[in-house]
Every structure is written in structure tokens, then in C-alpha cells.
Amino acid sequence: MTHAAHLRNLTQSAVSQQIKRLEAILDCQVLLRSAGGITLTEAGERLLPEAVSLVRSNDETVALMTGTEVDSDVRLGVPQDIVSSLLPKALGTFHQAYPDIQITLVSASSRQLMQMFKTGQIDLALTTDDNRDDCATVLFKKRLVWIGAIGGQAFKRRPLPVAVGHRECPFRKAAALALSDKKIPWRSVTQVGSLEPVFATLIADMAVSPFLTGTLPAGTEEVHKHLPELPEFTLHLRLPERGLSVSEKSLWDVLNDELTEL
């Protein structure tokens, strides 16, 4: 609420009163206030994407009628396993071209990002998956490869120690299927929401892990010649059905140019 008041150049009390008037008009509660902070109610979650769409439409109307571009923040969702390897150059290019547009990065699993995208919590989403829908534009396809510590020996151990994320992770499922087909016994070394423990176990030569080619963390190398081949995965950029704002279109152009060349 404090952040919203700052953006609107209002007092926190004034913003609270506006929310109360909105709830009175809609005859429902959109925010749930508790000691832990403020969260959206079920009604608030339904309202959020519509509210975002209205704000975008207002900005575009102002830009059209005044002949000026109204810049706004863009919330970009990026999978944890590619954010540090693929995004810096593209974001640098974007910032140089559009220094007034602020990008908020949201890093999570592709499954979580798709859910956040559907509920309007992020504007654009990069996802590594095979779920092609009307919102998904293909940027590139890359093969999964096995990686481990440079000069490491973890790939020789049996059962094979594999550093993977949550059970819902598509890379985990692909790795498990490939190992099962070749009857290679394996065990999970990590099961986490963050990739930092995965990086640590890889660099320490405690495990191997499936990563997209070209996204290897520092201190690791491919060891796929010693293990079963893994499938390709597609990097999608998901665009909202409501259409793109001026700022979102600018970001889309840069991401499309930069990432399709990789």
C-alpha cells in the first residue's frame, strides 16, 4: 500500500480509501489485510488482469491522442535456469534503447510462471516447455544436456547422483525417463525451489544435472557423451491475449531479436 501511494503521489490513507470505495462499488472484498501483509482475495485475483488491461488501454489511448509515448513498467517472468545465462545481454540492449522503461524480473519455474501469467501477475513470460498455445511464440529450441564439474567424475557413479529441482520440473521428468530407458539407477541429490544448491553440488562434483545447452553455469561442462541423450525443449515467449502495450511491444522486439539468434 505504501508503494502504491508513492506511485500515485498520494497518502497511504487516500489509497486505502480508494480501495474501500472500489470494494463498495463491486460489493466484494478484493484485498485481504493481515499481520503478514496484504494479499488478493479470490475476487481480487479475478479483477487483477482486467484492471491491468484497463490501465494499459488508458495509457495507449493517451499516447494515441497526445502523440507521445507513455512508458510503463513491464513485469517479465523468466525461468531460474536461464535468467543468468541468457538474459543479461538482451536486457542490456533493451535498457540502452529504452532507458525510461523499467523491467521487473520475476524468476520461478516455468510451471509457476505460466500460472502467474494466466492470473495477470506478470505481463510477459519466458517458459521452457512443450505446451504450445495461442499465447506462446517460439524463440528457439535447445537440447537438454548432462553437465557436471569440469574434470569431474560424478557421471561414473552408480546410482547416478542427479541434482534436480521439484518433481514438477520438466527437465527432471525428461532426465528420469532417459535414465529409466537405459536402465541406469539414479538418486536425487537435491529437491529445491532455488538453483543455488544445484550449482553447489555440481561444482563440488557431487552430482550431474540436465541443463539446456548454452546455459551452463560457471565451473561446469557437458558430460552427455557418457549418459543417455536427452530431448529438446522449446523456449516460448508468452504474450497476453489483450495485446501488447507500447512498452511490452518494445521488450518483445528486443527479446525476439536477441534470443532467436542464440
C-alpha positions in Angstrom: 0.0 0.0 0.0 2.9 2.3 0.8 4.4 1.6 -2.6 1.1 2.3 -4.4 0.7 5.6 -2.5 4.2 6.6 -3.6 3.5 5.8 -7.3 0.2 7.8 -7.2 1.8 10.7 -5.2 -1.0 10.2 -2.5 -1.0 9.4 1.1 -1.4 5.8 2.2 -4.7 6.7 3.8 -6.0 8.1 0.5 -5.1 4.9 -1.3 -6.9 2.9 1.3 -10.0 5.0 0.9 -9.9 4.4 -2.9 -9.7 0.7 -2.3 -12.6 0.8 0.1 -14.7 2.7 -2.5 -13.8 0.2 -5.2 -14.8 -2.7 -2.9 -18.1 -0.9 -2.1 -18.8 -0.4 -5.8 -18.0 -4.1 -6.6 -19.8 -5.3 -3.4 -16.9 -7.6 -2.6 -13.5 -7.6 -0.9 -10.5 -7.5 -3.2 -7.7 -7.3 -0.7 -7.2 -9.4 2.4 -5.3 -7.5 5.2 -3.5 -9.4 7.9 -0.4 -9.1 10.1 1.6 -10.7 7.4 0.7 -8.1 4.8 -1.8 -7.6 2.0 -2.9 -10.4 -0.4 -5.5 -10.7 -3.1 -8.8 -12.4 -2.3 -10.3 -14.7 -4.9 -12.3 -11.8 -6.2 -9.2 -9.7 -6.3 -7.4 -12.3 -8.4 -10.3 -12.3 -10.9 -10.2 -8.5 -11.0 -6.4 -8.1 -11.4 -6.0 -9.0 -15.1 -9.0 -6.8 -16.0 -7.6 -3.9 -14.1 -4.2 -4.3 -15.7 -5.9 -4.4 -19.1 -7.8 -1.2 -18.4 -4.6 0.7 -17.3 -2.8 -0.4 -20.4 -5.7 0.7 -22.6 -5.8 4.0 -20.9 -2.0 4.5 -21.5 -2.3 3.6 -25.1 -5.3 6.0 -25.6 -3.3 8.8 -24.1 -0.3 8.0 -26.3 -2.5 7.9 -29.4 -4.3 11.2 -28.7 -1.3 13.2 -27.5 1.3 11.8 -29.9 3.5 10.9 -27.0 4.7 7.5 -25.7 3.5 6.7 -22.2 6.1 4.3 -20.8 5.3 1.9 -18.0 6.9 -0.9 -16.1 6.9 -4.4 -17.6 6.9 -7.5 -15.4 8.9 -10.3 -17.2 8.8 -13.8 -15.9 12.0 -15.9 -16.6 12.8 -19.5 -15.6 15.5 -19.8 -12.9 17.8 -21.9 -15.1 18.2 -19.3 -17.9 17.9 -16.0 -16.2 21.6 -15.5 -15.6 22.9 -17.2 -18.8 20.6 -15.8 -21.5 19.0 -12.6 -20.2 21.9 -10.1 -19.4 22.8 -9.3 -23.0 19.2 -8.9 -24.1 18.3 -6.7 -21.1 21.4 -4.6 -21.6 20.4 -4.0 -25.2 16.8 -3.1 -24.1 18.0 -0.7 -21.4 20.3 1.2 -23.8 17.4 1.6 -26.3 14.6 2.3 -23.8 16.2 3.7 -20.6 12.9 5.0 -19.3 11.1 1.7 -19.3 11.6 -0.3 -16.1 11.8 -4.1 -16.2 10.8 -6.1 -13.2 12.2 -9.7 -13.4 10.2 -12.5 -11.8 12.2 -15.7 -11.6 10.4 -19.0 -10.9 9.8 -22.4 -12.6 8.1 -22.4 -16.0 5.0 -24.0 -14.4 4.8 -21.3 -11.8 5.4 -18.6 -14.4 2.6 -19.9 -16.6 0.2 -19.7 -13.7 1.3 -16.2 -12.8 0.9 -15.2 -16.5 -2.7 -16.5 -16.6 -3.6 -14.6 -13.5 -2.1 -11.3 -14.7 0.7 -11.2 -12.1 3.3 -10.9 -14.9 3.0 -9.3 -18.3 5.3 -11.4 -20.4 6.7 -14.8 -19.7 9.6 -16.8 -21.0 9.0 -20.5 -20.4 10.9 -23.7 -21.3 8.2 -26.2 -22.0 6.3 -28.1 -24.8 2.9 -26.6 -24.1 2.2 -24.7 -27.3 -0.9 -22.5 -27.1 -2.2 -19.3 -28.7 -0.2 -17.1 -26.3 3.2 -18.9 -27.0 5.7 -17.7 -29.6 8.7 -20.0 -30.2 12.0 -18.2 -29.8 14.3 -21.3 -30.1 14.7 -25.0 -29.4 17.7 -26.3 -27.5 18.6 -29.8 -26.4 19.0 -30.8 -22.8 22.5 -32.0 -22.0 24.1 -33.6 -18.9 26.5 -31.3 -17.1 28.9 -31.8 -14.2 32.0 -30.3 -12.6 34.9 -29.5 -15.0 37.0 -32.7 -15.0 34.6 -34.3 -12.5 33.8 -38.0 -12.1 30.2 -37.8 -10.8 28.8 -39.2 -14.1 30.6 -42.6 -13.4 28.9 -43.2 -10.0 26.0 -45.7 -9.6 23.4 -45.0 -8.6 23.9 -41.8 -10.6 23.7 -38.7 -8.4 21.4 -36.2 -10.1 20.8 -32.6 -9.0 17.3 -31.6 -10.0 14.5 -29.3 -8.8 10.9 -30.0 -7.8 9.1 -33.1 -9.1 7.1 -30.8 -11.4 10.2 -29.7 -13.2 10.0 -30.9 -16.9 13.8 -31.3 -17.0 13.6 -33.7 -14.1 11.0 -35.8 -15.8 13.0 -35.9 -19.0 16.1 -37.0 -17.2 14.3 -39.7 -15.2 12.7 -41.1 -18.4 16.0 -41.2 -20.2 17.8 -42.9 -17.3 15.0 -45.4 -16.9 15.0 -46.3 -20.6 18.8 -47.2 -20.3 18.2 -48.9 -17.0 20.7 -46.6 -15.2 20.0 -46.4 -11.5 19.9 -42.9 -10.1 19.1 -40.9 -7.0 18.1 -37.3 -6.5 20.7 -35.2 -4.6 18.6 -32.0 -4.4 14.9 -31.2 -4.5 14.6 -27.5 -4.1 13.0 -24.3 -5.3 16.3 -22.5 -5.9 19.1 -23.4 -8.2 21.9 -22.3 -5.9 22.1 -25.7 -4.1 22.1 -27.4 -7.6 25.1 -25.2 -8.7 27.0 -26.0 -5.5 26.6 -29.8 -5.8 27.6 -29.6 -9.5 30.8 -27.6 -8.9 31.7 -29.8 -5.9 31.5 -32.9 -8.3 28.7 -34.4 -6.1 26.2 -34.8 -9.0 25.3 -34.2 -12.6 22.3 -32.3 -13.8 20.2 -31.7 -17.0 20.6 -28.2 -18.4 19.8 -26.6 -21.8 22.8 -26.4 -24.0 24.3 -22.9 -23.9 23.0 -22.2 -20.3 25.7 -24.0 -18.3 26.7 -22.3 -15.0 30.4 -21.4 -14.4 32.6 -24.3 -13.3 30.6 -26.9 -15.2 30.9 -28.7 -18.6 28.9 -31.1 -20.7 29.2 -34.8 -19.8 26.4 -36.0 -22.1 28.7 -38.4 -24.1 28.8 -40.7 -21.0 25.0 -40.6 -20.4 21.8 -41.2 -22.4 20.7 -38.5 -24.8 18.1 -36.0 -23.6 15.2 -34.4 -25.6 14.9 -30.8 -27.0 13.0 -28.2 -25.1 11.4 -25.0 -26.6 11.8 -21.5 -25.2 8.5 -19.8 -25.6 7.7 -16.1 -25.1 4.1 -15.9 -23.9 2.2 -12.8 -24.9 -1.1 -11.6 -23.4 -4.3 -12.1 -25.4 -5.3 -8.5 -24.7 -2.5 -7.2 -27.0 0.8 -5.5 -26.2 1.3 -2.1 -24.7 3.9 0.2 -26.2 6.5 -0.9 -23.6 5.7 -4.6 -23.9 6.0 -4.4 -27.7 9.4 -2.8 -27.3 10.6 -5.5 -25.0 9.1 -8.2 -27.2 11.0 -6.9 -30.2 14.4 -6.9 -28.4 13.9 -10.4 -26.8 12.8 -11.8 -30.2 15.9 -10.3 -31.9 18.4 -11.3 -29.2 17.2 -14.7 -28.2 16.4 -16.2 -31.5 20.0 -15.6 -32.6 21.3 -17.9 -29.8 
